Amino acid sequence: MPGLVCILDFGAQYSQLIARRIRELGIYSEILPHDTPWSALDRRKPQAIVLTGGPESTLAPEAPDVDAAILRSGVPVLGICYGMQLLARHLGGELVKLDRAEYGPAVLHVDVPASPLLAKVPSASRVWMSHGDSVASLPDGFAALASTERCTVAAMGDAARRLYGVQFHPEVAHTEHGRTILANFLRDIAEVPADWEMGSFIERSIDEIRALIGTGRAICALSGGVDSAVAATLVARAVGEQLTCIFVDHGLLRKDEAEQVVAAFRDVLHLDVRVVDARERFLEALAGVEDPERKRIIIGHEFIRIFEEQALAISGARFLVQGTLYPDVIESKTPQSKVGHKIKSHHNVGGLPEQMNLALLEPLRALFKDEVRELGRALGLPEAIVRRQPFPGPGLAVRIVGDVTPERLRIVREADAIVRDEIDAASLDPHPWQYFAVLTPVRSVGVMGDGRTYANLVAVRAITSEDGMTADWARLPADLLERISTRIVNEVSGVNRVAYDITSKPPATVEWE
C-alpha cells in the first residue's frame, strides 16, 4: 500500500480537488467523512491528514466537527479554510465572524519566510479566498505565518506538533503557489513518499471491471465527449466485445455533431456503436419546461429509459457504463459528505431515477477532466478526442435559459457554431478551456436596416480552467469578440444583441443552467 493521506471532508466543493492535487504529487489519498473517528483512521495508518473547507460556519452551534483525538495523534495535520478554523477552535484560539465575507483573489504576504510550510513561496503572491469567519487570536504554540489585507492570520503553524492551517485554498488553480505549499506540507513536513501513479489506476480499474461484469455484457452511454470516450475505451480494454456503445441523438447537440461523433467512434476507435434517434421524444418531454433542475432530471430519466430499452435487445446486458466525473458528483452533492450543499443536479447523477434496471458502472467517477485526458492518452486515444472541449450531457437544453423549442434550439446552435469557429481559428495563449453561446430569455430593442427590431440577446461564455471545478473568464481580444458579435447578429436571425460573460467560477458555474 502506498503512503496514505486522509482527507476529512466537511462538505467542501473542492474536496476532490484537494485529492487530485495530492495525486499530482505522486501521493495516494482518500476522502473520508469529517466525523470519521481517530480509531478508524488509525487502522489505515495515514501519514498525513487534511481538513477541508466547508459551507458551514465554525461559530454555529451545530458546526461539523472533527474527532479531537486526531489532533493529539502526532500525525501531521493541514487545515484548509474551515479546517484551519477548526484547528484554532479546538486548540484554544479565538474566531470572529467577518462583517463582510471574503470571496475571490487576495495578495498573500509571507510574514515568516523561514516556515517550512511557506518555503519557496514569494513574499507576495495571489491566493484564493472563500470565507466568512476568521482566526482572531492564535492557539498556544502557533505562530502567524502569513497575512492578507483583510485577514491578519492567513496561515498559521505549530512546527513542534506539525499542525498547520491556511485560510486560503491552496488546491485551486488561482492560488499561484498552492501546489508548492501542499508539497511543502506533504513531502517536507509530513515526509510522505511519492509512490502513486496513473498507471496503477488503469491496472486496478481493468481488474475491477472484469470482476464486476464477469461473463455478462455492458452498454455504454456514448455522448461523443472525452469522458464517455475514455470510459468506453477503458471498459472495452477490460471486456472487449462484451461492451456495446449506445449513442442517443436527443436533438440537443451542436451543429453537425451527431454525424461527427458516430464517424469518430466507429471508424477511429472501432467501437460497436448503435445510434438511437430520440429527437422528437426529448423535445416533447421538455416542452414548456423552464426550470433548469427539471430539465436535467427529465433528460436524465429519458436517457435511462432509452438505455434500458436498448439493453433488452442485448442478451446478458446488466451494466450501464457512464463517463461520470467527480465535478458532476460534487455539484450534485457529494455522497460521501454529510454536509455538502447541492449546486445543481447533473443528468447522469442527480437526474437519475430511483429505480433502474441496469447497474451503473462509472470507472471515472473519482477523476477530474485533466486526469481523464491523461488517462485517455495512456489508453492510446487520438489527441483530437482527448482535447475535445467539454459539452454537457443535457446539451443545448442547459444553454437555453427558459423553454426549449425547435426555434430556440436553431438560434443557439447557429450562434454556438460561430463562437466555436472563430475561437478555434484564433491564435490564443492560453487557449480557452471551454467556449459556447447561451440563449438568454432577454429580448431587447435594436435597429437593423433602418428598422426597429425586438429580438433575442445571446451571451458568449469562454473560460480558462484545468478541471472545471474553478474557472476564470477568458480575456479574449477585442477584435475577436467584435467578429463573433458581428457574425452572430448578421448570420443568426432572431438575434440583435450579444453580451460577453466575465464571471469566474465561483461565484458562477460554467454553464448558465
Residue pairs with C-beta under 8 A, 6 or more apart in sequence:
1 28
2 27
2 28
2 193
2 195
2 196
3 27
3 28
3 47
3 192
3 193
3 194
3 195
3 196
4 28
4 29
4 30
4 44
4 45
4 46
4 47
5 22
5 27
5 28
5 29
5 30
5 46
5 47
5 48
5 49
5 50
5 186
5 190
5 192
6 29
6 30
6 32
6 36
6 41
6 44
6 46
6 48
6 49
6 50
7 15
7 18
7 19
7 22
7 29
7 30
7 31
7 32
7 49
7 50
7 52
8 32
8 33
8 34
8 36
8 49
8 50
8 51
8 52
8 66
8 70
8 83
9 15
9 31
9 32
9 33
9 34
9 52
9 334
9 336
9 337
9 340
10 34
10 51
10 52
10 53
10 54
10 56
10 64
10 82
10 83
10 86
10 337
10 339
11 34
11 52
11 54
11 55
11 56
11 64
11 334
11 337
11 338
11 339
11 340
11 341
12 18
12 52
12 53
12 54
12 55
12 80
12 81
12 82
12 340
13 55
13 330
13 331
13 340
13 343
13 469
13 506
14 52
14 53
14 169
14 171
14 172
14 469
14 470
15 31
15 52
15 330
15 334
15 337
16 31
16 326
16 329
16 330
16 334
16 366
16 368
16 469
17 171
17 172
17 368
17 467
17 469
17 470
18 29
18 50
18 52
18 80
18 171
19 29
19 30
19 31
19 366
20 171
20 367
20 368
20 371
20 467
21 170
21 171
21 178
21 179
21 182
22 28
22 29
22 50
22 182
22 186
23 29
23 196
23 371
24 179
25 179
25 182
25 183
25 186
25 187
25 194
26 194
26 195
26 196
26 197
27 186
27 192
27 193
27 194
27 195
27 196
28 195
28 196
29 50
30 44
31 336
32 40
32 41
32 336
33 336
33 337
33 338
34 51
34 52
34 54
34 64
34 65
34 66
34 337
34 338
34 339
35 64
35 65
35 66
35 67
35 338
36 67
37 67
37 69
38 67
38 69
38 70
38 73
39 69
41 49
41 70
41 73
42 73
46 75
47 75
47 76
47 190
47 191
47 192
48 75
48 76
48 77
48 78
48 185
48 186
48 190
48 192
49 70
49 75
49 76
49 77
49 78
50 77
50 78
50 79
50 80
50 83
51 66
51 77
51 78
51 79
51 80
51 82
51 83
51 84
51 86
51 87
52 80
52 81
52 82
52 83
53 80
53 81
53 82
53 83
53 130
53 131
53 169
54 64
54 81
54 82
54 83
54 339
55 339
55 340
55 341
56 63
56 64
56 82
56 339
57 63
57 97
57 132
57 133
58 82
58 85
58 86
58 89
58 95
58 133
59 95
59 97
59 133
64 338
64 339
65 86
66 86
66 90
68 90
70 77
71 77
71 87
71 90
71 91
71 163
74 161
74 162
76 162
76 163
76 164
76 185
76 189
76 190
77 87
77 162
77 163
77 164
78 164
78 165
78 166
78 182
78 185
79 85
79 86
79 87
79 163
79 164
79 165
79 166
80 165
80 166
80 169
80 170
80 171
81 130
81 131
81 166
81 167
81 168
81 169
82 131
83 165
84 135
84 156
84 165
84 166
84 167
85 95
85 131
85 133
85 134
85 135
85 165
85 167
87 93
87 139
87 156
87 163
87 165
88 94
88 95
88 135
88 138
88 139
88 142
88 156
88 165
89 95
91 139
91 140
91 141
91 142
91 163
92 139
92 140
93 135
93 136
93 137
93 138
93 139
93 142
94 135
94 136
94 137
95 133
95 134
95 135
95 136
96 133
96 134
96 136
97 132
97 133
98 131
98 132
98 133
98 134
98 150
101 131
101 132
102 129
102 130
102 131
102 132
102 150
102 151
103 129
103 130
103 506
103 507
104 128
104 129
104 130
104 504
105 126
105 127
105 128
105 129
105 174
106 126
106 127
106 128
106 129
106 148
106 149
106 150
106 151
106 154
106 168
107 124
107 125
107 126
107 127
107 148
107 149
108 121
108 124
108 125
108 126
108 127
108 146
108 147
108 148
108 154
108 155
108 168
109 123
109 124
109 146
109 147
109 148
110 118
110 121
110 122
110 123
110 124
110 145
110 146
111 144
111 145
111 146
111 147
112 118
112 143
112 144
112 145
112 146
113 123
115 143
115 145
115 155
115 157
115 159
116 159
116 184
116 188
116 189
117 145
117 155
117 157
117 164
117 166
117 181
117 184
117 185
117 189
118 145
118 146
118 155
118 181
118 184
119 180
119 184
119 188
120 177
120 180
120 184
121 177
121 180
121 181
122 177
125 176
125 177
126 174
126 175
126 176
127 148
127 154
127 168
127 169
127 170
127 174
127 175
127 176
127 178
128 168
128 169
128 172
128 174
128 175
128 470
129 148
129 151
129 167
129 168
129 169
130 169
130 506
131 151
131 167
134 151
134 152
134 153
134 167
135 153
135 156
135 165
135 167
136 153
138 144
138 153
138 156
139 158
141 158
141 160
141 161
142 156
142 157
142 158
142 163
143 156
143 157
143 158
143 159
144 152
144 153
144 155
144 156
145 154
145 155
145 156
145 157
146 154
146 155
146 166
147 153
147 154
148 154
148 168
151 167
153 167
154 166
154 167
154 168
155 164
155 165
155 166
155 167
155 168
156 164
156 165
157 163
157 164
157 165
158 164
162 189
162 190
164 185
164 189
166 181
168 175
169 175
169 178
170 177
170 178
170 179
170 181
170 182
171 178
171 182
172 178
172 469
172 470
173 465
173 466
173 467
173 470
174 470
174 472
175 181
186 192
187 194
198 371
198 374
198 375
198 378
199 378
201 375
202 234
202 375
202 378
202 379
205 234
205 238
205 363
206 234
206 237
206 238
208 363
209 234
209 235
209 238
209 239
209 361
209 363
210 238
210 239
212 319
212 361
213 235
213 238
213 239
213 242
213 318
213 319
213 361
215 242
215 316
216 242
216 316
216 317
216 318
216 319
217 242
217 243
217 244
217 314
217 315
217 316
217 317
217 318
217 319
218 235
218 239
218 242
218 243
218 244
218 317
218 318
218 319
218 320
218 321
218 361
219 243
219 244
219 245
219 246
219 307
219 310
219 311
219 314
219 317
219 319
219 320
219 321
219 358
220 228
220 231
220 232
220 235
220 243
220 244
220 245
220 246
220 320
220 321
220 322
221 228
221 246
221 248
221 303
221 307
221 320
221 321
221 322
221 323
221 348
222 228
222 229
222 232
222 245
222 246
222 247
222 261
222 265
222 271
222 273
223 247
223 261
223 323
223 391
223 393
224 247
224 253
224 257
224 260
224 261
224 264
224 265
224 388
224 391
225 323
225 388
225 390
225 391
226 323
226 369
226 372
226 373
226 376
226 381
226 385
226 386
226 387
226 388
226 390
227 323
227 324
227 325
227 364
227 369
227 372
227 390
228 322
228 323
229 265
229 269
229 323
229 376
229 381
229 385
230 323
230 364
230 372
230 375
230 376
230 379
230 381
231 321
231 322
231 323
231 362
231 363
231 364
232 243
232 245
232 265
232 269
232 271
232 321
232 323
233 269
233 271
233 376
233 379
233 380
233 381
234 363
234 364
234 375
234 379
235 243
235 321
235 361
235 363
236 243
236 271
237 379
241 272
243 271
243 272
243 321
244 272
244 274
244 314
244 317
245 265
245 271
245 272
245 273
245 274
246 273
246 274
246 276
246 306
246 307
246 310
247 258
247 261
247 262
247 265
247 273
247 274
247 275
247 276
248 276
248 278
248 303
248 306
248 307
249 258
249 275
249 276
249 277
249 278
249 279
250 278
250 279
250 281
250 282
250 299
250 302
250 303
250 395
251 278
251 279
251 280
251 282
251 283
251 409
252 282
252 299
252 394
252 395
252 396
252 397
252 404
252 409
253 395
253 396
254 391
254 395
254 396
254 413
254 416
254 417
254 420
255 413
255 414
255 416
255 417
258 275
262 273
262 275
264 384
264 385
265 271
265 273
266 273
268 382
268 385
269 381
269 385
274 310
276 306
276 310
278 302
278 306
281 302
281 306
282 299
282 302
282 397
283 404
283 405
283 406
285 298
285 299
285 302
286 295
286 298
286 299
286 397
286 404
287 403
287 404
287 405
288 403
289 295
289 298
289 403
289 404
290 402
290 403
292 344
292 398
292 513
293 344
293 345
295 394
295 397
295 398
295 404
295 513
296 344
296 345
296 346
296 347
296 350
296 351
296 394
296 398
296 513
297 345
297 347
297 350
297 351
298 351
299 347
299 351
299 393
299 394
299 397
300 345
300 346
300 347
300 348
300 350
300 351
300 352
300 353
301 351
301 352
301 353
303 347
303 348
303 393
304 320
304 352
304 353
304 356
304 358
307 320
307 358
308 356
308 357
308 358
311 317
311 318
311 320
311 357
311 358
317 358
318 358
318 359
319 358
319 359
319 360
319 361
320 356
320 358
320 359
320 360
320 361
321 361
321 362
321 363
322 348
322 360
322 361
322 362
323 348
323 362
323 364
323 372
324 346
324 348
324 349
324 362
324 364
324 365
325 364
325 365
325 367
325 368
325 369
325 372
325 468
326 365
326 366
326 367
326 368
327 368
327 369
327 467
327 468
327 469
328 346
328 348
328 349
329 335
329 346
329 349
329 365
330 340
330 343
330 469
331 342
331 343
331 344
331 346
331 509
332 342
332 343
332 344
332 345
332 346
332 349
332 350
333 340
333 341
333 342
333 343
333 350
334 340
342 350
343 509
344 350
344 509
344 513
345 351
346 393
347 392
347 393
347 394
348 393
352 360
364 372
364 375
367 375
368 466
368 467
368 468
368 469
369 390
369 466
369 467
369 468
370 466
370 467
371 467
373 386
373 387
376 385
376 386
377 383
377 386
389 433
389 434
389 435
390 433
390 434
390 468
390 510
392 398
392 399
392 511
396 404
396 409
396 412
396 413
396 416
397 404
397 513
398 511
398 512
398 513
399 412
399 416
399 436
399 437
399 438
399 439
399 511
399 512
399 513
400 408
400 409
400 412
400 438
400 439
400 513
401 438
401 439
401 440
401 441
401 512
401 513
402 408
402 441
407 494
408 439
411 439
411 456
411 458
411 492
411 493
411 494
411 495
412 437
412 438
412 439
412 458
414 491
414 492
415 437
415 439
415 458
415 488
415 492
415 495
416 436
416 437
418 437
418 484
418 487
418 488
418 491
418 492
419 435
419 436
419 437
419 460
419 462
419 484
419 488
420 435
420 436
422 480
422 483
422 484
422 487
423 431
423 432
423 435
423 462
423 476
423 480
423 484
426 476
426 477
426 480
428 474
428 476
428 477
428 480
430 464
430 474
432 462
432 463
432 464
432 474
432 476
433 463
433 464
433 465
433 466
433 468
433 471
434 461
434 462
434 463
434 465
434 468
434 471
434 510
435 460
435 461
435 462
435 463
435 474
436 460
436 461
436 462
437 458
437 459
437 460
437 461
437 488
438 458
438 459
438 460
438 461
438 501
438 512
439 456
439 458
440 456
440 457
440 458
440 459
440 499
440 512
442 456
442 457
443 454
443 455
443 456
443 457
444 454
444 455
444 457
444 496
444 497
445 452
445 453
445 454
446 452
446 453
446 454
446 455
446 496
446 497
447 453
448 489
448 496
453 496
454 496
455 494
455 495
455 496
455 497
456 494
456 495
456 496
456 497
457 495
457 497
457 498
457 499
458 488
458 492
458 495
458 497
458 498
458 499
459 498
459 499
459 500
459 501
459 512
460 481
460 484
460 485
460 498
460 499
460 500
460 501
461 473
461 501
461 510
461 512
462 473
462 474
462 476
462 500
463 471
463 472
463 473
463 474
463 505
463 510
464 471
464 472
464 473
464 474
465 471
465 472
465 505
465 510
468 510
469 505
470 504
470 505
470 506
471 504
471 505
471 510
472 504
472 505
473 501
473 502
473 503
473 504
476 500
481 500
484 498
485 498
488 495
488 498
489 495
489 496
489 497
489 498
501 508
